[in-house]
Amino acid sequence: MAYDEGTRQLILESNPGAGCGSLATTWSWNGTTWVKLIPPTGSPTPVGLGISMAYDKRTRQLVLFMGAGRETKGGVLTCVSRSTTWTWSGTAWTKLTPKASPPGRMDGHMAYDAATGQLVLFGGTVVSTGPSRHGLTTTWSWNGTAWTKLSSKSSPPRNTASTRSSMAYDTATRQLVLFWGHWSDYIFYNTTWTWNGTTWTKRTPKTSPTTRSGTSMAYDPAIRQLILFGGSRTRGTPHFLSTTWAWTGTTWTKVSSLRNATVARASAQMAYDTATRQLIRFGGGNGAGNPLRTTWVLVATKGAG
């Protein structure tokens, strides 16, 4: 989910099924309800797993990177690598043919870094049908026609590249912030990294959310805070979280007044809708067997809690 400043739409590319065998649909938020859009032939479906999407202010494009898709082999649908780039016009998706492109991956993290003027794609996991998944720690930027692989002096550890972390730009502190979640085999993290245009820096906040995966993160200009919500942790049966945190630029603070304001969940989508001045969170899951389809709006006062 991402806000398209060019068309003033909050766009959600939704996967209503499970895995790579399901089709995706495009929706927009009008402030009170979701509207299903009907793009003409050429939309990025089937999408399955692995979508990354963000608005590029420099090129004025809503960019979608599809790193995984589906393929039928012997009558069985399986996940395969897909490295395709799409842009949204407000009514239709257009598939681009960049000269260079990142390898296919699931669950990469993409956000626009206003401080450096870069649309950044980071991390993810190589698509694999086997038990092991190879994490990626490469960083790419988009210039409107091609992807460029950037050389970072440091980055999160290669063997723990996360597929369920969250990344967003903090306008208040002019930082692109990555909250490092988990990789696989129930290995959880809670480290914070920032990007300066050339390298990743591991931060040492005095306080931090506990180890978790599947967090949601977005900046709310109304309260001038980068907000992080929810996630899950622990081995075996996951424990789902409903706590909300704010990033100050040097540390995390728990927004205690919002602690019980919503149902615990992981892997929800969150973005700020400038047109309606709402921080929107949609979907996610809490292990009950069905995905959550509820929509929440953040109502808070800066510094609460």
Helices and strands as residue ranges (DSSP letters): E 2-4, E 9-14, G 19-21, E 25-29, E 34-37, E 51-56, E 61-73, E 76-88, E 93-96, E 109-113, E 118-122, E 139-142, E 147-150, G 158-160, E 166-170, E 175-182, E 188-195, E 200-202, E 216-220, E 225-233, E 239-247, E 252-254, G 256-258, E 269-273, E 278-282, E 295-297
